[in-house]
Every structure is written in C-alpha cells, then in structure tokens.
C-alpha cells in the first residue's frame, strides 16, 4: 500500500459554481436518451404489429 493518500474531493465547488447543474444536466440527458430509445422501440413494435395484422386480413 502506498504512503500517499489520494484525495478525491466531492463535487461541491470543485468545477465551479455550476457543478451540480453539470451533473443534473448529464442525468437529464441520460433520461432523455433512454426515453427516446424507448419511444423508438415502441414505434417499431407498432409497425410490426400492423404488418402482422395486414397479413392476417389478406
């Protein structure tokens, strides 16, 4: 084990006055990205369902 202690400061004040905004912005961007992926998957699922229904009718 090394003698040097590595200091990991908390976010408060490390990146300036807007460090919490940066973190929450990143979390928000992640949530928006996941929401978009979910929306896209549901649209593709709906299209597959419509194709399957169209095959049954013909």
N, C-alpha and C positions, 0 to 999 in steps of 0.2 A: 504494500500500500504506500502511496506517495505521501510525503510530508506536506505538500502544497494543498491547501484547501481551495477547491474550485467554488467560486461564489456565483450563484445563479440568482440574480435579483428578480423580484416579482415585476409584473408589468407596470404597476403604478409609477408613472414618472420616468420610466426607462426610455421610451420612444418619444417623449414629449407630452404635451397636454392632451393629445388626441389618441393615446394608445388604446383606451377602451373602445373608441369608435372604430379603430382599425380591426380589433378583434371581433366586435359585434358585426362589423361590415363583412368580414370574412365568413362568419357564421351565417349571416343573411344570404350571402352569395351562394353558400353551400346549400341552404334550404331552397333557394330559387332554382338552382341547378337540379336538385333532386325532384322538385315539383315539376319542372319541365320534362324530365325523363319519364316521370310517372304519367304525365299528360300524353306524351308521345306514344307510350306503350298502350295506353287505353284507346287512343285513336287507331292504332294498328290492329288492336284486338277487335274493335268495332268493324273495321274493314274486312277482316277475316270472317267475322260473323255474317256480314252482309253477303259475301261471296258464297258462303255455305248455304244461306237461305235461298239465294238465287238459283243454285244448283238443284235444290230440292223442288223448287217450283217448276223447273223445266223438264 
